[in-house]
Amino acid sequence: MDIGEITGAWDYATLPGNVRIGDGCFVERRESFKRFRSTRDAGLVLGTGVKVYTWTEFNVEPSGAIRVGDDSTLVGAVFMCAEDITIGKRVIVSYNVTIADCDFHPHDPALRKQDAIANAPEGDRNQRPPLITRPVVIEDEVWIGIGAIVVVGARSWLYSSFAFLHYYSRRSCGVRVGHDSGVYNGTFFDLGPSGEVDVGDYCTLVGAMISSNGRVEIGDYSFISHEVVLADSFAALPWVSEAAPSSSVRQPPELSISIGSNAWIGARAILLRGARIGEGAIVGAATVVDFEVPPHAIVAGNPARVLAPTPPREPTM
């Protein structure tokens, strides 16, 4: 083996013509491109001063393209790109971080069977069902911590990777954020090994603290205000980095908390395991909920009680 191929001292000009590397870039390992198959005119663009270390992999489908802004550092980013991933300027992506714009396999059982047959050694990959993609955009100066799995929809916004400070999920997709959603300063994903959060489209999380080793679902158009806590127990605390049995991680996590579409959660409300917030419901400030709230109801108090129905309202964007 040529030692230069793993120390950055190799000829970048040997890369495909649709890989564009800016001035002052450092790419440590040639093997980072072994699954780069993009046929687009600019399949990969690295801005000036980008550093790409050994553990980074560019898994790019023929239709995919990745753009990385100036002065960003990719320590161990595993890109899985079928259409479009954009990384801003001065972004840091730490070890073992997966960034994907597609899950690459259909959910429908019949289509999944068709996909498996097409991918078999004697199969015809041209018969694979079409991939469903959602472009990923990570804005300037974001830091993404160790082991995060990021699936962020188009035009959605993540304030900071500090949100993943206590993130220990080992789920295949620990956090999914739909399109046109905002995750703002003060939001934390404190997830245990089996923790999983699914945020819908057009949502706003102003400062939600989510502490769970189960599944948390947040429906489309929902609004979660400052210092709201969604937790498995009343004495929740950050998870420690401890191994979980691989079998438990493979099993679907138990639903801990769900918030229906177009629900509003007031400041400092507390939603505990068992909370099921119905569509269009409003939870008052500092309310404690661990039960099912009917659709279009207003609840408040500690313990919470239903005060009145609220007329159905149109979602706002």
Protein Blocks (a to p, Z undefined) as FASTA:
>chain_A
ZZklmnopacfklpcfkbccdehiacfblklmmmgcbfbfblbccdehiacdfklccddd
fkbccdddehiacfblccddfkbccddehiacdehiacdfbehiafblklmmmmmmmmpm
klcfklpccdddddddddehiacdehiacdddehiacfbfklmmmgcbfbfblbacdehi
acdehiacdddfkbccdddehiacfbpccddfbdcdddehiacdehiacdfbfkbccddd
ddddfklmmpccddfbdcdehiacdehiacdehiacdehiacdehiacfbdcdehiaced
jddddfbdcddddddZZ
